[in-house]
Amino acid sequence: MHIKICLSVYFKICGWFCSKTCLNLAISRIKLLQNKRSLHLKQMRKEIAQFLQTGQEAIARIRVEHVIREQNIWAAYEILELFCEFVLARVPILETQRECPTELREAVASIIFAAPRCSDVPDLLQIKNLFAAKYGKEFILAASELRPDTSVNRAIIEKLSVSTPTGEAKLKQLKEIAQEYNLEWDSSNTEAEFSKKHEDLLDGSKQVCSGGAISQAPSIQSSLQCPPTSEPNVISSRTIQQGIQALHSPNTASKKSLSSPDEVEHSIKSYNAGQVSDSKETRSQSSDILERARAAIASADRASAAARAAAELANITFGPWKLEEGQSPKG
């Protein structure tokens, strides 16, 4: 309680004198920064024009974001300068009224909101502290946090917000720079680059299309997408196992080896019958599947031939043993 009384007394004695000084310093500093920023912007725009002239559009597209950011700060400082001059002219009214006048709410709230976001103008923070001593912390928080009951200028909010410029804004700025320096610049490549979506940049569209092609015929591709048996070691092991099984049940093994190509042909015929009414895109996919199916049929034929050869080899190898076992009881 005593602290509040002391602050109020201090503010009545020298508060508005300090506020006038801070406002004058803020106006002078903003004007100085505006001149420096104008020269810096002119230099940056000239460099971007050189990049466009030499065909280095990728660098120009990056640099133009800095130009837009500097222009936004320049515009925000211009508005803040007007608000500071307006508050400075209304200081006698602020002295007589306890609450912030309605006509000054926008200017005061905008200065409070911009003070922590404009580090180049530390005088605005001192003005903000003076307003806090005059109107209280709730008034300061309402302006700083952009509450619904605040009156912060919308242009100040937009210019001081940290956000990436849109492609339209960057393209517009590049065209203005090219027109300013009389450049015959073809903006088609830049327009195509800015019009790209996030999926296009990551090749997501191709992945989506391939996923859709897979989902059109899951049952057919699951049975036909097995790669051709090009590894000799794997084929020999499978054929040996089939040959050993053929010793015990040669009929069933031969039926399985012979029926697998028939099943594949049957699946191909059913797939072709279902794909008659599809579009041109699915026809190219069906031709690819047919090629895989033919490769699968050929591999199945080779596997069946290898199984028969293994069975014949096993009969030749183990035939004398079976004869000896058959003659031993008679002896």
URCORTA-V271053 format. One record per helix or strand of 3 or more residues. SS is the DSSP state (H for helix, E for strand). FROM is the first residue (numbers start at 1). LEN is the number of residues. If there is no record, write none. Layout:
SS/FROM/LEN ; SS/FROM/LEN
This chain:
H/2/52 ; H/57/33 ; H/91/6 ; H/102/14 ; H/123/13 ; H/137/8 ; H/154/7 ; H/167/14 ; H/188/8 ; H/198/4 ; H/204/13 ; H/218/7 ; H/232/17 ; H/250/25 ; H/280/49
